[in-house]
Amino acid sequence: MTVPVPTLPPLPVLADAPRPAAPETDVLVDVATDERLDDPWRVILYNDDIHSFDEVILQLVKATGCTPARAEELAWRVHTQGKAAVFEGSFEDCFRVQGVLREIQLVTEIEG
């Protein structure tokens, strides 16, 4: 037995009908602080048990252009503190310095 299903007339379209107002809501905006490439950046050198002091000193002189005395001071700071900032400058300069330090597999990172 088939039961007929009544059809409903289409709903009228009200083009000019006022739309209900949106409820008042608070909008939270998360503002991210982007790091800029022109901010001061630092190359961090980590201590390891592989390289000698002389190797680290020579590579610091080569990478940063500092004096051997300054490189020795930085190497001791890295050794005693586990890590130290060995160079500060633009991101591009830090990237270059990091590349030279990594030539002998020194462990580094750049932080801004």
N, C-alpha and C positions, 0 to 999 in steps of 0.2 A: 504494500500500500504506500503510495507516494503522497506526501503532504505538501501542498503548495506553500512556498515561502513568500510572504508578502514583500514587495519592494517598497522602499521608502523614497519619497521625493528628494531630489538633491537639495543640499543646504544652500541658502542664498549667499552670494558673495557680496560682502559689504566693503567696497573699495575705500570708502571714506570713513569707515568706522574708526573711532578713536582706539588707540592701542593702550592697554593698561600700562601705567607707569612702572618702571623697574623699581624694585625695592631698594631702599638705601642700604648700601653695603660699604664696609671698609675694605679698601684695597691695600694689601701689603706689597710693597715693592722691594725686591731684593736687589740691592745695588752691589754689583761685583766690582772689586777694585782690580782693574787690569794692570798688569805689570808693563811698564813702558821700557823700551829698549834704551832710552836715553837716561834712565835712572842709574845711580851708581850700582855696579854689580861687583861681586867678589868671587875669586877663585879660592876654594877651600881645598887644602891638601891634607890627606889622611895619613897617619902613621902606618907603617907596615914593617914586617920583619924580613923583608927581602932585600931592600936597597941599603947600601952603606951611606954614611953621612956624606962622604965625598961625592958619591953619585948624585945624591939629592941636591947638594950645594951647587955642583956644576950645572945641573939641569935648571935649578932656580935662576942662576946667573944667565944662562942661555935664554930662558923663557921670559924673564922679567926685565933683564938688563940691570939688575941691582948689583951692588958690590959683593964680592965674596964674603966680606964680614957680615953684611946684612943677610945674605943667603944662609950663612951659618947660624945666625940668630933665629931666623925663621925655621930652619931645620930643627934646632933644639926646641923651639916652641911646639912644633908638630910632634916631636918625640915625647915631650913631657906632658902635653895636654891631649894627645891623641889626634888632634886636628888643629889647623889654624888657617886664617885667611892670609894668603901669601901675595895676593895682588888685588887691586881695586881699580875699576875703570869702566869704560863703556862695555856693553855686551860683546861687541865685536872684538875688542881688545882682550877681554876675558876669554872668549872662545879661542883666540889665537894662542894665548898663554897656556890654556888648558891643553891644547893640541900638542904643544912642545913638551909639557910635563908628561903627557901620556905616551910620548915617543918611547920612553923607557918603562912604560906600564905603571907609572905612579897613579895612585887612586885619587881622583879629584872630583869636584862638582862645582857648578856655578850657581850662586844664589843671588837673588836680587832683593 
